[in-house]
Amino acid sequence: MPKRILQGTVTSTANTQTVTVAVERRFLHPMYKKPIRSTKKYRAHDEAETFNVGDKIRIVECAPISKTKRWTVLAD
């Protein structure tokens, strides 16, 4: 099964080797057909600590690294 890849914006780099990424998805409301924006935050492993707040990055699924981290930063 392929791993999911998501694109988002870094919102926090407070923890070591971890970035918090806000991923936004847009969809139409099923009844009213109005565009809706939904945001979800993911914690991703950043080994080199190269990213800062505001950077656009891609993250990929991985095996659990800690209690909350199940994603790693995709090197581009």
PyMOL Python script that loads the backbone (N, CA, C, O; Angstrom):
from pymol import cmd

cmd.read_pdbstr("""\
ATOM      1  N   MET A   1       0.846  -1.180   0.000  1.00  0.00           N
ATOM      2  CA  MET A   1       0.000   0.000   0.000  1.00  0.00           C
ATOM      3  C   MET A   1       0.891   1.244   0.000  1.00  0.00           C
ATOM      4  O   MET A   1       1.825   1.329   0.798  1.00  0.00           O
ATOM      5  N   PRO A   2       0.617   2.211  -0.884  1.00  0.00           N
ATOM      6  CA  PRO A   2       1.467   3.397  -0.965  1.00  0.00           C
ATOM      7  C   PRO A   2       1.303   4.290   0.261  1.00  0.00           C
ATOM      8  O   PRO A   2       0.243   4.331   0.887  1.00  0.00           O
ATOM      9  N   LYS A   3       2.374   4.998   0.585  1.00  0.00           N
ATOM     10  CA  LYS A   3       2.336   5.916   1.711  1.00  0.00           C
ATOM     11  C   LYS A   3       1.725   7.229   1.274  1.00  0.00           C
ATOM     12  O   LYS A   3       1.937   7.686   0.151  1.00  0.00           O
ATOM     13  N   ARG A   4       0.958   7.835   2.179  1.00  0.00           N
ATOM     14  CA  ARG A   4       0.343   9.120   1.868  1.00  0.00           C
ATOM     15  C   ARG A   4       1.375  10.235   1.933  1.00  0.00           C
ATOM     16  O   ARG A   4       2.270  10.216   2.778  1.00  0.00           O
ATOM     17  N   ILE A   5       1.246  11.203   1.040  1.00  0.00           N
ATOM     18  CA  ILE A   5       2.104  12.389   1.037  1.00  0.00           C
ATOM     19  C   ILE A   5       1.186  13.600   1.131  1.00  0.00           C
ATOM     20  O   ILE A   5       0.256  13.746   0.338  1.00  0.00           O
ATOM     21  N   LEU A   6       1.453  14.469   2.105  1.00  0.00           N
ATOM     22  CA  LEU A   6       0.653  15.669   2.304  1.00  0.00           C
ATOM     23  C   LEU A   6       1.548  16.895   2.204  1.00  0.00           C
ATOM     24  O   LEU A   6       2.748  16.830   2.471  1.00  0.00           O
ATOM     25  N   GLN A   7       0.938  18.025   1.809  1.00  0.00           N
ATOM     26  CA  GLN A   7       1.673  19.281   1.717  1.00  0.00           C
ATOM     27  C   GLN A   7       1.049  20.272   2.682  1.00  0.00           C
ATOM     28  O   GLN A   7      -0.175  20.387   2.759  1.00  0.00           O
ATOM     29  N   GLY A   8       1.895  20.993   3.420  1.00  0.00           N
ATOM     30  CA  GLY A   8       1.378  21.939   4.390  1.00  0.00           C
ATOM     31  C   GLY A   8       2.402  22.989   4.755  1.00  0.00           C
ATOM     32  O   GLY A   8       3.470  23.081   4.149  1.00  0.00           O
ATOM     33  N   THR A   9       2.054  23.792   5.772  1.00  0.00           N
ATOM     34  CA  THR A   9       2.877  24.892   6.223  1.00  0.00           C
ATOM     35  C   THR A   9       3.353  24.616   7.640  1.00  0.00           C
ATOM     36  O   THR A   9       2.572  24.183   8.487  1.00  0.00           O
ATOM     37  N   VAL A  10       4.626  24.865   7.899  1.00  0.00           N
ATOM     38  CA  VAL A  10       5.181  24.670   9.237  1.00  0.00           C
ATOM     39  C   VAL A  10       4.624  25.756  10.156  1.00  0.00           C
ATOM     40  O   VAL A  10       4.712  26.946   9.853  1.00  0.00           O
ATOM     41  N   THR A  11       4.045  25.325  11.293  1.00  0.00           N
ATOM     42  CA  THR A  11       3.475  26.287  12.241  1.00  0.00           C
ATOM     43  C   THR A  11       4.277  26.379  13.527  1.00  0.00           C
ATOM     44  O   THR A  11       4.147  27.356  14.265  1.00  0.00           O
ATOM     45  N   SER A  12       5.120  25.361  13.816  1.00  0.00           N
ATOM     46  CA  SER A  12       5.897  25.386  15.050  1.00  0.00           C
ATOM     47  C   SER A  12       7.145  24.527  14.892  1.00  0.00           C
ATOM     48  O   SER A  12       7.129  23.476  14.252  1.00  0.00           O
ATOM     49  N   THR A  13       8.246  25.018  15.508  1.00  0.00           N
ATOM     50  CA  THR A  13       9.487  24.253  15.556  1.00  0.00           C
ATOM     51  C   THR A  13      10.012  24.226  16.988  1.00  0.00           C
ATOM     52  O   THR A  13      11.223  24.178  17.201  1.00  0.00           O
ATOM     53  N   ALA A  14       9.121  24.255  17.958  1.00  0.00           N
ATOM     54  CA  ALA A  14       9.507  24.383  19.363  1.00  0.00           C
ATOM     55  C   ALA A  14      10.241  23.155  19.886  1.00  0.00           C
ATOM     56  O   ALA A  14      11.156  23.291  20.699  1.00  0.00           O
ATOM     57  N   ASN A  15       9.863  21.962  19.440  1.00  0.00           N
ATOM     58  CA  ASN A  15      10.498  20.750  19.924  1.00  0.00           C
ATOM     59  C   ASN A  15      11.676  20.363  19.043  1.00  0.00           C
ATOM     60  O   ASN A  15      11.702  20.687  17.856  1.00  0.00           O
ATOM     61  N   THR A  16      12.652  19.669  19.624  1.00  0.00           N
ATOM     62  CA  THR A  16      13.823  19.262  18.853  1.00  0.00           C
ATOM     63  C   THR A  16      13.453  18.136  17.900  1.00  0.00           C
ATOM     64  O   THR A  16      12.729  17.209  18.262  1.00  0.00           O
ATOM     65  N   GLN A  17      13.956  18.232  16.686  1.00  0.00           N
ATOM     66  CA  GLN A  17      13.738  17.256  15.612  1.00  0.00           C
ATOM     67  C   GLN A  17      12.267  17.035  15.285  1.00  0.00           C
ATOM     68  O   GLN A  17      11.896  15.980  14.769  1.00  0.00           O
ATOM     69  N   THR A  18      11.426  18.023  15.582  1.00  0.00           N
ATOM     70  CA  THR A  18       9.996  17.907  15.308  1.00  0.00           C
ATOM     71  C   THR A  18       9.481  19.220  14.744  1.00  0.00           C
ATOM     72  O   THR A  18       9.846  20.297  15.214  1.00  0.00           O
ATOM     73  N   VAL A  19       8.632  19.121  13.736  1.00  0.00           N
ATOM     74  CA  VAL A  19       7.923  20.293  13.224  1.00  0.00           C
ATOM     75  C   VAL A  19       6.433  19.984  13.253  1.00  0.00           C
ATOM     76  O   VAL A  19       6.011  18.848  13.039  1.00  0.00           O
ATOM     77  N   THR A  20       5.651  21.016  13.522  1.00  0.00           N
ATOM     78  CA  THR A  20       4.204  20.894  13.460  1.00  0.00           C
ATOM     79  C   THR A  20       3.767  21.485  12.130  1.00  0.00           C
ATOM     80  O   THR A  20       4.107  22.622  11.803  1.00  0.00           O
ATOM     81  N   VAL A  21       3.010  20.705  11.365  1.00  0.00           N
ATOM     82  CA  VAL A  21       2.615  21.100  10.015  1.00  0.00           C
ATOM     83  C   VAL A  21       1.100  21.200   9.935  1.00  0.00           C
ATOM     84  O   VAL A  21       0.393  20.260  10.298  1.00  0.00           O
ATOM     85  N   ALA A  22       0.601  22.330   9.465  1.00  0.00           N
ATOM     86  CA  ALA A  22      -0.832  22.518   9.263  1.00  0.00           C
ATOM     87  C   ALA A  22      -1.159  22.193   7.810  1.00  0.00           C
ATOM     88  O   ALA A  22      -0.650  22.828   6.887  1.00  0.00           O
ATOM     89  N   VAL A  23      -2.017  21.193   7.625  1.00  0.00           N
ATOM     90  CA  VAL A  23      -2.409  20.762   6.280  1.00  0.00           C
ATOM     91  C   VAL A  23      -3.858  21.180   6.059  1.00  0.00           C
ATOM     92  O   VAL A  23      -4.748  20.825   6.832  1.00  0.00           O
ATOM     93  N   GLU A  24      -4.076  21.936   4.993  1.00  0.00           N
ATOM     94  CA  GLU A  24      -5.419  22.439   4.687  1.00  0.00           C
ATOM     95  C   GLU A  24      -6.019  21.641   3.542  1.00  0.00           C
ATOM     96  O   GLU A  24      -5.349  21.361   2.548  1.00  0.00           O
ATOM     97  N   ARG A  25      -7.280  21.279   3.690  1.00  0.00           N
ATOM     98  CA  ARG A  25      -7.975  20.626   2.583  1.00  0.00           C
ATOM     99  C   ARG A  25      -9.257  21.396   2.312  1.00  0.00           C
ATOM    100  O   ARG A  25      -9.898  21.915   3.226  1.00  0.00           O
ATOM    101  N   ARG A  26      -9.612  21.457   1.045  1.00  0.00           N
ATOM    102  CA  ARG A  26     -10.812  22.182   0.619  1.00  0.00           C
ATOM    103  C   ARG A  26     -11.779  21.190  -0.024  1.00  0.00           C
ATOM    104  O   ARG A  26     -11.381  20.301  -0.778  1.00  0.00           O
ATOM    105  N   PHE A  27     -13.045  21.367   0.293  1.00  0.00           N
ATOM    106  CA  PHE A  27     -14.061  20.501  -0.287  1.00  0.00           C
ATOM    107  C   PHE A  27     -15.387  21.249  -0.300  1.00  0.00           C
ATOM    108  O   PHE A  27     -15.556  22.247   0.401  1.00  0.00           O
ATOM    109  N   LEU A  28     -16.314  20.762  -1.095  1.00  0.00           N
ATOM    110  CA  LEU A  28     -17.639  21.375  -1.169  1.00  0.00           C
ATOM    111  C   LEU A  28     -18.552  20.745  -0.117  1.00  0.00           C
ATOM    112  O   LEU A  28     -18.512  19.537   0.120  1.00  0.00           O
ATOM    113  N   HIS A  29     -19.366  21.583   0.500  1.00  0.00           N
ATOM    114  CA  HIS A  29     -20.350  21.076   1.447  1.00  0.00           C
ATOM    115  C   HIS A  29     -21.330  20.191   0.679  1.00  0.00           C
ATOM    116  O   HIS A  29     -21.800  20.578  -0.391  1.00  0.00           O
ATOM    117  N   PRO A  30     -21.646  19.004   1.212  1.00  0.00           N
ATOM    118  CA  PRO A  30     -22.479  18.074   0.440  1.00  0.00           C
ATOM    119  C   PRO A  30     -23.870  18.594   0.113  1.00  0.00           C
ATOM    120  O   PRO A  30     -24.436  18.237  -0.921  1.00  0.00           O
ATOM    121  N   MET A  31     -24.429  19.433   0.980  1.00  0.00           N
ATOM    122  CA  MET A  31     -25.794  19.909   0.737  1.00  0.00           C
ATOM    123  C   MET A  31     -25.823  21.307   0.129  1.00  0.00           C
ATOM    124  O   MET A  31     -26.557  21.563  -0.826  1.00  0.00           O
ATOM    125  N   TYR A  32     -25.008  22.221   0.697  1.00  0.00           N
ATOM    126  CA  TYR A  32     -25.069  23.617   0.276  1.00  0.00           C
ATOM    127  C   TYR A  32     -24.087  23.973  -0.826  1.00  0.00           C
ATOM    128  O   TYR A  32     -24.152  25.077  -1.367  1.00  0.00           O
ATOM    129  N   LYS A  33     -23.185  23.073  -1.172  1.00  0.00           N
ATOM    130  CA  LYS A  33     -22.218  23.256  -2.256  1.00  0.00           C
ATOM    131  C   LYS A  33     -21.313  24.470  -2.051  1.00  0.00           C
ATOM    132  O   LYS A  33     -20.802  25.036  -3.017  1.00  0.00           O
ATOM    133  N   LYS A  34     -21.118  24.865  -0.804  1.00  0.00           N
ATOM    134  CA  LYS A  34     -20.238  25.986  -0.504  1.00  0.00           C
ATOM    135  C   LYS A  34     -18.833  25.436  -0.225  1.00  0.00           C
ATOM    136  O   LYS A  34     -18.701  24.424   0.463  1.00  0.00           O
ATOM    137  N   PRO A  35     -17.789  26.083  -0.743  1.00  0.00           N
ATOM    138  CA  PRO A  35     -16.430  25.610  -0.461  1.00  0.00           C
ATOM    139  C   PRO A  35     -16.099  25.763   1.026  1.00  0.00           C
ATOM    140  O   PRO A  35     -16.355  26.808   1.624  1.00  0.00           O
ATOM    141  N   ILE A  36     -15.533  24.719   1.608  1.00  0.00           N
ATOM    142  CA  ILE A  36     -15.180  24.715   3.023  1.00  0.00           C
ATOM    143  C   ILE A  36     -13.691  24.428   3.144  1.00  0.00           C
ATOM    144  O   ILE A  36     -13.158  23.559   2.454  1.00  0.00           O
ATOM    145  N   ARG A  37     -13.017  25.176   4.039  1.00  0.00           N
ATOM    146  CA  ARG A  37     -11.610  24.937   4.333  1.00  0.00           C
ATOM    147  C   ARG A  37     -11.510  24.242   5.677  1.00  0.00           C
ATOM    148  O   ARG A  37     -12.080  24.700   6.667  1.00  0.00           O
ATOM    149  N   SER A  38     -10.791  23.142   5.708  1.00  0.00           N
ATOM    150  CA  SER A  38     -10.591  22.396   6.933  1.00  0.00           C
ATOM    151  C   SER A  38      -9.091  22.222   7.147  1.00  0.00           C
ATOM    152  O   SER A  38      -8.378  21.827   6.224  1.00  0.00           O
ATOM    153  N   THR A  39      -8.600  22.514   8.364  1.00  0.00           N
ATOM    154  CA  THR A  39      -7.179  22.424   8.655  1.00  0.00           C
ATOM    155  C   THR A  39      -6.933  21.383   9.734  1.00  0.00           C
ATOM    156  O   THR A  39      -7.669  21.303  10.717  1.00  0.00           O
ATOM    157  N   LYS A  40      -5.892  20.590   9.538  1.00  0.00           N
ATOM    158  CA  LYS A  40      -5.498  19.595  10.525  1.00  0.00           C
ATOM    159  C   LYS A  40      -3.997  19.695  10.743  1.00  0.00           C
ATOM    160  O   LYS A  40      -3.240  19.922   9.798  1.00  0.00           O
ATOM    161  N   LYS A  41      -3.566  19.526  11.990  1.00  0.00           N
ATOM    162  CA  LYS A  41      -2.150  19.626  12.311  1.00  0.00           C
ATOM    163  C   LYS A  41      -1.538  18.239  12.472  1.00  0.00           C
ATOM    164  O   LYS A  41      -2.133  17.343  13.070  1.00  0.00           O
ATOM    165  N   TYR A  42      -0.344  18.085  11.927  1.00  0.00           N
ATOM    166  CA  TYR A  42       0.420  16.847  12.045  1.00  0.00           C
ATOM    167  C   TYR A  42       1.790  17.178  12.623  1.00  0.00           C
ATOM    168  O   TYR A  42       2.332  18.254  12.370  1.00  0.00           O
ATOM    169  N   ARG A  43       2.349  16.249  13.400  1.00  0.00           N
ATOM    170  CA  ARG A  43       3.705  16.402  13.916  1.00  0.00           C
ATOM    171  C   ARG A  43       4.604  15.497  13.087  1.00  0.00           C
ATOM    172  O   ARG A  43       4.340  14.304  12.937  1.00  0.00           O
ATOM    173  N   ALA A  44       5.671  16.085  12.551  1.00  0.00           N
ATOM    174  CA  ALA A  44       6.555  15.347  11.644  1.00  0.00           C
ATOM    175  C   ALA A  44       7.990  15.392  12.146  1.00  0.00           C
ATOM    176  O   ALA A  44       8.413  16.354  12.786  1.00  0.00           O
ATOM    177  N   HIS A  45       8.727  14.332  11.841  1.00  0.00           N
ATOM    178  CA  HIS A  45      10.124  14.203  12.258  1.00  0.00           C
ATOM    179  C   HIS A  45      11.013  14.968  11.285  1.00  0.00           C
ATOM    180  O   HIS A  45      10.968  14.730  10.078  1.00  0.00           O
ATOM    181  N   ASP A  46      11.819  15.886  11.810  1.00  0.00           N
ATOM    182  CA  ASP A  46      12.758  16.676  11.011  1.00  0.00           C
ATOM    183  C   ASP A  46      14.148  16.468  11.601  1.00  0.00           C
ATOM    184  O   ASP A  46      14.567  17.206  12.492  1.00  0.00           O
ATOM    185  N   GLU A  47      14.859  15.462  11.103  1.00  0.00           N
ATOM    186  CA  GLU A  47      16.146  15.061  11.680  1.00  0.00           C
ATOM    187  C   GLU A  47      17.152  16.197  11.720  1.00  0.00           C
ATOM    188  O   GLU A  47      17.806  16.405  12.742  1.00  0.00           O
ATOM    189  N   ALA A  48      17.290  16.940  10.616  1.00  0.00           N
ATOM    190  CA  ALA A  48      18.323  17.970  10.514  1.00  0.00           C
ATOM    191  C   ALA A  48      17.871  19.322  11.058  1.00  0.00           C
ATOM    192  O   ALA A  48      18.685  20.240  11.162  1.00  0.00           O
ATOM    193  N   GLU A  49      16.613  19.462  11.401  1.00  0.00           N
ATOM    194  CA  GLU A  49      16.052  20.726  11.899  1.00  0.00           C
ATOM    195  C   GLU A  49      16.330  21.869  10.928  1.00  0.00           C
ATOM    196  O   GLU A  49      16.845  22.915  11.324  1.00  0.00           O
ATOM    197  N   THR A  50      15.989  21.667   9.657  1.00  0.00           N
ATOM    198  CA  THR A  50      16.291  22.653   8.623  1.00  0.00           C
ATOM    199  C   THR A  50      15.138  23.590   8.319  1.00  0.00           C
ATOM    200  O   THR A  50      15.344  24.600   7.647  1.00  0.00           O
ATOM    201  N   PHE A  51      13.930  23.296   8.788  1.00  0.00           N
ATOM    202  CA  PHE A  51      12.765  24.081   8.406  1.00  0.00           C
ATOM    203  C   PHE A  51      12.374  25.070   9.492  1.00  0.00           C
ATOM    204  O   PHE A  51      12.568  24.822  10.682  1.00  0.00           O
ATOM    205  N   ASN A  52      11.814  26.205   9.053  1.00  0.00           N
ATOM    206  CA  ASN A  52      11.381  27.256   9.967  1.00  0.00           C
ATOM    207  C   ASN A  52       9.887  27.493   9.799  1.00  0.00           C
ATOM    208  O   ASN A  52       9.266  26.978   8.869  1.00  0.00           O
ATOM    209  N   VAL A  53       9.321  28.274  10.703  1.00  0.00           N
ATOM    210  CA  VAL A  53       7.900  28.591  10.653  1.00  0.00           C
ATOM    211  C   VAL A  53       7.588  29.325   9.351  1.00  0.00           C
ATOM    212  O   VAL A  53       8.289  30.264   8.974  1.00  0.00           O
ATOM    213  N   GLY A  54       6.531  28.887   8.669  1.00  0.00           N
ATOM    214  CA  GLY A  54       6.112  29.511   7.419  1.00  0.00           C
ATOM    215  C   GLY A  54       6.561  28.777   6.174  1.00  0.00           C
ATOM    216  O   GLY A  54       6.077  29.072   5.081  1.00  0.00           O
ATOM    217  N   ASP A  55       7.472  27.832   6.310  1.00  0.00           N
ATOM    218  CA  ASP A  55       7.952  27.077   5.146  1.00  0.00           C
ATOM    219  C   ASP A  55       6.879  26.114   4.653  1.00  0.00           C
ATOM    220  O   ASP A  55       6.149  25.521   5.446  1.00  0.00           O
ATOM    221  N   LYS A  56       6.794  25.966   3.331  1.00  0.00           N
ATOM    222  CA  LYS A  56       5.906  24.979   2.722  1.00  0.00           C
ATOM    223  C   LYS A  56       6.704  23.685   2.566  1.00  0.00           C
ATOM    224  O   LYS A  56       7.759  23.677   1.932  1.00  0.00           O
ATOM    225  N   ILE A  57       6.198  22.584   3.149  1.00  0.00           N
ATOM    226  CA  ILE A  57       6.911  21.322   3.078  1.00  0.00           C
ATOM    227  C   ILE A  57       5.952  20.194   2.747  1.00  0.00           C
ATOM    228  O   ILE A  57       4.732  20.350   2.808  1.00  0.00           O
ATOM    229  N   ARG A  58       6.538  19.042   2.389  1.00  0.00           N
ATOM    230  CA  ARG A  58       5.751  17.832   2.157  1.00  0.00           C
ATOM    231  C   ARG A  58       6.141  16.814   3.209  1.00  0.00           C
ATOM    232  O   ARG A  58       7.315  16.693   3.560  1.00  0.00           O
ATOM    233  N   ILE A  59       5.151  16.078   3.716  1.00  0.00           N
ATOM    234  CA  ILE A  59       5.405  15.058   4.721  1.00  0.00           C
ATOM    235  C   ILE A  59       4.876  13.721   4.210  1.00  0.00           C
ATOM    236  O   ILE A  59       3.933  13.665   3.420  1.00  0.00           O
ATOM    237  N   VAL A  60       5.506  12.645   4.682  1.00  0.00           N
ATOM    238  CA  VAL A  60       5.142  11.307   4.237  1.00  0.00           C
ATOM    239  C   VAL A  60       4.925  10.423   5.460  1.00  0.00           C
ATOM    240  O   VAL A  60       5.592  10.588   6.481  1.00  0.00           O
ATOM    241  N   GLU A  61       3.988   9.486   5.350  1.00  0.00           N
ATOM    242  CA  GLU A  61       3.688   8.558   6.437  1.00  0.00           C
ATOM    243  C   GLU A  61       4.892   7.673   6.744  1.00  0.00           C
ATOM    244  O   GLU A  61       5.688   7.359   5.859  1.00  0.00           O
ATOM    245  N   CYS A  62       5.015   7.275   8.012  1.00  0.00           N
ATOM    246  CA  CYS A  62       6.078   6.355   8.406  1.00  0.00           C
ATOM    247  C   CYS A  62       5.614   5.572   9.631  1.00  0.00           C
ATOM    248  O   CYS A  62       4.515   5.786  10.143  1.00  0.00           O
ATOM    249  N   ALA A  63       6.456   4.676  10.081  1.00  0.00           N
ATOM    250  CA  ALA A  63       6.165   3.937  11.308  1.00  0.00           C
ATOM    251  C   ALA A  63       6.204   4.910  12.487  1.00  0.00           C
ATOM    252  O   ALA A  63       6.895   5.927  12.415  1.00  0.00           O
ATOM    253  N   PRO A  64       5.479   4.621  13.565  1.00  0.00           N
ATOM    254  CA  PRO A  64       5.457   5.543  14.708  1.00  0.00           C
ATOM    255  C   PRO A  64       6.863   5.794  15.270  1.00  0.00           C
ATOM    256  O   PRO A  64       7.619   4.859  15.535  1.00  0.00           O
ATOM    257  N   ILE A  65       7.190   7.072  15.444  1.00  0.00           N
ATOM    258  CA  ILE A  65       8.484   7.477  15.991  1.00  0.00           C
ATOM    259  C   ILE A  65       8.341   7.795  17.481  1.00  0.00           C
ATOM    260  O   ILE A  65       9.242   7.514  18.271  1.00  0.00           O
ATOM    261  N   SER A  66       7.213   8.378  17.853  1.00  0.00           N
ATOM    262  CA  SER A  66       6.926   8.669  19.254  1.00  0.00           C
ATOM    263  C   SER A  66       5.412   8.581  19.437  1.00  0.00           C
ATOM    264  O   SER A  66       4.697   8.081  18.569  1.00  0.00           O
ATOM    265  N   LYS A  67       4.942   9.069  20.568  1.00  0.00           N
ATOM    266  CA  LYS A  67       3.504   8.995  20.860  1.00  0.00           C
ATOM    267  C   LYS A  67       2.671   9.739  19.819  1.00  0.00           C
ATOM    268  O   LYS A  67       1.586   9.286  19.455  1.00  0.00           O
ATOM    269  N   THR A  68       3.168  10.870  19.340  1.00  0.00           N
ATOM    270  CA  THR A  68       2.384  11.693  18.416  1.00  0.00           C
ATOM    271  C   THR A  68       2.945  11.765  16.999  1.00  0.00           C
ATOM    272  O   THR A  68       2.253  12.232  16.095  1.00  0.00           O
ATOM    273  N   LYS A  69       4.176  11.316  16.783  1.00  0.00           N
ATOM    274  CA  LYS A  69       4.798  11.451  15.458  1.00  0.00           C
ATOM    275  C   LYS A  69       4.656  10.185  14.630  1.00  0.00           C
ATOM    276  O   LYS A  69       5.156   9.122  14.998  1.00  0.00           O
ATOM    277  N   ARG A  70       3.960  10.319  13.496  1.00  0.00           N
ATOM    278  CA  ARG A  70       3.811   9.239  12.530  1.00  0.00           C
ATOM    279  C   ARG A  70       4.144   9.703  11.116  1.00  0.00           C
ATOM    280  O   ARG A  70       3.812   9.020  10.147  1.00  0.00           O
ATOM    281  N   TRP A  71       4.797  10.855  10.989  1.00  0.00           N
ATOM    282  CA  TRP A  71       5.129  11.438   9.697  1.00  0.00           C
ATOM    283  C   TRP A  71       6.583  11.885   9.725  1.00  0.00           C
ATOM    284  O   TRP A  71       7.115  12.214  10.785  1.00  0.00           O
ATOM    285  N   THR A  72       7.224  11.898   8.565  1.00  0.00           N
ATOM    286  CA  THR A  72       8.566  12.447   8.410  1.00  0.00           C
ATOM    287  C   THR A  72       8.551  13.463   7.281  1.00  0.00           C
ATOM    288  O   THR A  72       7.726  13.391   6.370  1.00  0.00           O
ATOM    289  N   VAL A  73       9.474  14.410   7.356  1.00  0.00           N
ATOM    290  CA  VAL A  73       9.593  15.431   6.325  1.00  0.00           C
ATOM    291  C   VAL A  73      10.212  14.807   5.091  1.00  0.00           C
ATOM    292  O   VAL A  73      11.214  14.098   5.178  1.00  0.00           O
ATOM    293  N   LEU A  74       9.610  15.073   3.935  1.00  0.00           N
ATOM    294  CA  LEU A  74      10.102  14.533   2.675  1.00  0.00           C
ATOM    295  C   LEU A  74      11.180  15.473   2.146  1.00  0.00           C
ATOM    296  O   LEU A  74      10.921  16.656   1.927  1.00  0.00           O
ATOM    297  N   ALA A  75      12.387  14.951   1.940  1.00  0.00           N
ATOM    298  CA  ALA A  75      13.509  15.768   1.464  1.00  0.00           C
ATOM    299  C   ALA A  75      13.318  16.073  -0.019  1.00  0.00           C
ATOM    300  O   ALA A  75      13.207  15.169  -0.846  1.00  0.00           O
ATOM    301  N   ASP A  76      13.284  17.349  -0.331  1.00  0.00           N
ATOM    302  CA  ASP A  76      13.150  17.778  -1.736  1.00  0.00           C
ATOM    303  C   ASP A  76      14.393  18.499  -2.191  1.00  0.00           C
ATOM    304  O   ASP A  76      14.468  18.934  -3.340  1.00  0.00           O
TER     305      ASP A  76
END
""", "prot")
cmd.dss("prot")
cmd.show_as("cartoon", "prot")
cmd.util.cbc("prot")
cmd.orient("prot")
